[in-house]
Amino acid sequence: MAKVLLVEDNEMNRDMLSRRLFRRGHEVLIAEDGAAAVILARSSRPDIILMDMSLPVLDGWEATRRIKADPEIRHIPVIALTAHAMAGDEEKAMAAGCNGYETKPVELNRLLLKMDSLLSPPGPS
């Protein structure tokens, strides 16, 4: 399964989502703020990043921009997670470099399908 970097500052959300991902066979790394996420993405090279957008130290928007600006890790897919879904937020997430967007509370099956689609190699053209 995948190595997932879960970036979430809310302990309850972090615990719930990390346990559910782990039970499905994923290795889960955790960062509690955007700055730690950028460092951990560089050092551990996860397969995918689940990025809360409202984070302390460095928000998810800027953390994603920094990850996507780094040639060594820009290929890692990032799915934005947000509880404050406002009009235009999905477009803002894509403009920051996110590859997907999910609202909280996270609907796990939908998130897993999105993760699978981003982790699957593209088919023959």
Secondary structure, 3 states (H helix, E strand, C coil): CCEEEEECCCHHHHHHHHHHHHHCCCEEEEECCHHHHHHHHHHHCCCEEEEECCCCCCCHHHHHHHHHHCCCCCCCCEEEEECCCCCCHHHHHHHHCCCEEEECCCCHHHHHHHHHHHHCCCCCC
